[in-house]
């Protein structure tokens, strides 16, 4: 089962993105919150939704749970709000 994380950084559209541990856009340790092992990205998204109000699956590693119409770019993160 894949291990899922949610990015603590808020994207410019207000979302926190869910990633697997193998994603090429996997956030660095201080910018990620471990969600756990899940059979599907939907399960991980549900848990992330209990932490943050707006969540989305990463286009690259959680495409089945990615709900945006645009292909994201790495620079769409608002790094000023990182904690």
C-alpha positions, 0 to 999 in steps of 0.5 A: 500500500502506498504511503500518503502525505499532505503538503503543509504549503498552500497552493495559490488556489488555496488547496493542500495537495496529497502526494505519495512518497514516490512522487517527483513533487514530494514535499520536503520533510518540514513541508509535509504531514504523514497521512498514512498507508491507504489502498486508494488516494480517495482514502488519503484525501478524506483524511487530509480533508479532516486536517485542511478544508481544501485538499486535492490529489497531486496530478503526477502521483494521485491523478485519480484524485486530482480534481483541477482542470489545469495541469499544475506547475511547481511554482503554484505553491505559496511558500510564504505560508509554510509552517 
